C-alpha cells in the first residue's frame, strides 16, 4: 500500500533569498534490494531554473519510505526547518543557515511512530514556539499484507483501509530547547484512532486559538477545537464536518481551511475518492457547518480521485479559487470500473461569487490536459511575478510545475511576516485586507493540501484596485498592526515589533 500513497512536496526558502526552493519527499524500495531514490531539494536560481542541492544540503534521507513534508522554524533562529513523514520512520532536519541541514530526529524526540502521513507546525499554546502535529494512517505491516482483489491474473488490487486498524495522531509540544515532548494524551487526542491522510490548521471559531482539522480514510473526519488550556475538544459531530451530505464517511485525502465566500469565517474543503464529492463545508458560525458542495457547483469532481488541493486566488481578482490534483490509487482500476482511469487530469474551479464556482480546467491551458497520477500539491510565486504557481508531486512519475501566466494582470499584495513574541514566521497570523470596499480575510498558514506545504508568503489579490485602503494583521500572541493606503504590487515585510 505505501507505494500508492504517493509523496508530498514543500516550498521552503532555505536561504532567505526571497526565492522559494523545492523539496520533494520520495518513496523507497521496501525490500531494500536496490538503492532508494531519496528525497530531493532544488535551489531556486531566480531565472526560472532550479539546481539540485540535495547532497550538499544533506536531506536525501535515511533510506526510509518518505511521504509528507512540513516546513516551519521550530527554534526561531530565522531559518526554516523541515519535518518529513513516512512509513515506519520520520526525520526532522534542522536548517543550519548555511545551505545545509542536520538530522536531529532522535535528539529532538520525534522519532518512530509507525506510518505517518501529513504533518503541520502549529503554535497551539501560543507560547511563541511552533509545536508539531503528526497524522498517522494505518496499523499496517507490509510483510503480512493480505491478498486483495480477484484471484486471477492482472486483477490484484490494493486493500481497502477498512481491513486495518487506524492509529491516533500525535502532538509534540516544543520545549524551547530544541526538543519536543509528546503531549498527545494531555491534549486529548490520543484516544482518537483515525486513518488520517490530511491535516490543516486554522482558527475555525475566531477565538484566537488555532484549531486542527484531520481528514480520515473511510472513517469520520476530526475537527479539534483548541480550548486554550493545552487541550482539544473533538467537535466533529456537532459541527457537521465528519461526514458528507448523505451522512457517509468519506475517503478524505487533502484539506484546506479558508474563507471562500468572503463572510469572514473560515470554511473547510476536502478532497475525496472517486464517486465521492470533493466536499465544501461552509462555516455558519458558532462551530456549525453546512455541506454546500452541490450548491457551490463542484459536481465535476465526482469521478476523479483527488489528493492535493489549495484554495488560492489564481487570477488575483479578490476571491479564493480551488485547485485539485487527481489520480487513482489502483493502477488497473479500468478493469473494475470502465468509467474510471488511473491517470487523470487536474481540476481548477474559479470563484464566480455568490458562493458558487465554475470549472475552468479546460480553458486554463495545456497543463490541465495532462493525464497523470497526482498526489501532493503546493503553491508559491516561485518566479516572483505576482501570481501563484502550482507544483505537484506525481506517484511514480516526474513532478509537474505549473507556471501561472495570467494572474498578474490583476493587482496583488504579498505579506512576509516576522514574528518577535510570536513564532518567527508568524504562522497563525490573521490578515484582513480592504480594497475597493471589500474586506478579505486570510490566515498565514502554509499547511494543508495532502502531504505538502506551500510558501510562507501570503498573497492577496486586489483585482483592479491599485491600493489597499486598509491592511490589518493580528499576530498569534494577540497584538495588532494596521497599515493604510498600501500600494499594490509589492511584498510587504511586516514586523511584529511594530504591532501594538
Secondary structure, DSSP 8 states (H G I E B T S, - for coil): -HHHH---EEEE-TT-SSS-EEEE-----TT-SS-----EEEEE-SSS-EEE-HHHHT-S-SS-EEEEEEEE-TT-SSS-EEEEEEES--EEEEE-SSS-EEE-HHHHT----SBEEEEEEE-TT-SSS-EEEEEE-B---GGG----B-SSTT-B----GGGS-BEE-EEEEE-SSS-EEE-HHHHT-TT-EE-EEEEEEE-TT-SSS-EEEEEEBSS--EEEEE-SSS-EEE-HHHHT-SS-TTS---B---EEEE-SSSSSS-EEEE---TTS--EEEEEEETTEEEE-TTTTT-GGGTTS-EEEEEEE-TT-SSS-EEEEEE--S-TTHHHH-TT--SSB--EEEEEEETTEEEE-GGGS-GGGG--B-EEEEEEE-TT-SSS-EEEEEESSS--EEE--SSGGGSEEEEEEEE-SSS-TT-TT-EEEEEETTEEEEEE-----BTT-B--SSEEEEEET-SEEEEEEEE-TTS-EEEEEEEESSEEEEEEGGG--
